[in-house]
Amino acid sequence: MIDYLELALKYGGFTSLDKVYLTGVLEGLTEEQKLAFITPPPSVINAYFAELYQKQGPQAATDYFFELTCKLDLFEPEPDFSEPKPFVRLNLSGKSFGYSYLDQQELACVFSEKQEEFGPRLFFELAQIFPHYWVYEEQGKIYMQPLKQESVLESRSLTDLTSLEVLANGQQKISGYNQEEVLEVAQTRLLELESSQLAYGYQERKAIIYIR
């Protein structure tokens, strides 16, 4: 049985001084109404997310929002700016975007306020903001998932600034300090491998493309 009072105190911004008030209010609500009542407003979620990002880094910020999403059931299969449930707002290349989680596996969807064209530059920008995720496009939508460490089977330099690693899961990882060169090399590898699945990352000041 869900303890909504405990959830309210831990995630809703309420304190122990609110216990009597909360008990009375929650008693007359349905399960759905209880969750809605104890869920912090989007402004509070975004302010705390930004504070965590600045003080503790991107991993702490996304951990907070993912845990909040799981505990308060903020999963949204079709998120948009009508805000059926709270989401985290992002500024990407001066445009308004947001992201929210789709499932318990930490799959996230990134969406725009207005109709926007997006491509590698946007994906690299996202990956730089969240370097512990990889970013990819599927059926016209942008997704993010946690990066998983994979054993390297083979590694070699392709140019002075770009290298290639073959991973144990069959993926090829192209990384380098020149974003345009990494993209150009990846496009060439795509033709050679007859593949079309790319994911984008950014770690240690290196742009990364995974060919899946």
Secondary structure, DSSP 4 states (H G I P E B T S, - for coil): ---HHHHHHHHSS--GGGHHHHHHHHHTS-HHHHHHHHSPPHHHHHHHHHHHHHHH-HHHHHHHHHHHHHHHT---SS--TT-SS--EEEEETTEEEEEEE-STT--EEEEESS-----HHHHHHHHHH-TTEEEEEETTEEEEEE-----EEEEEESSSSEEEEEETTS-EEEEES-HHHHHHHHHHHHHHHT---EEEEEETTEEEEEE-
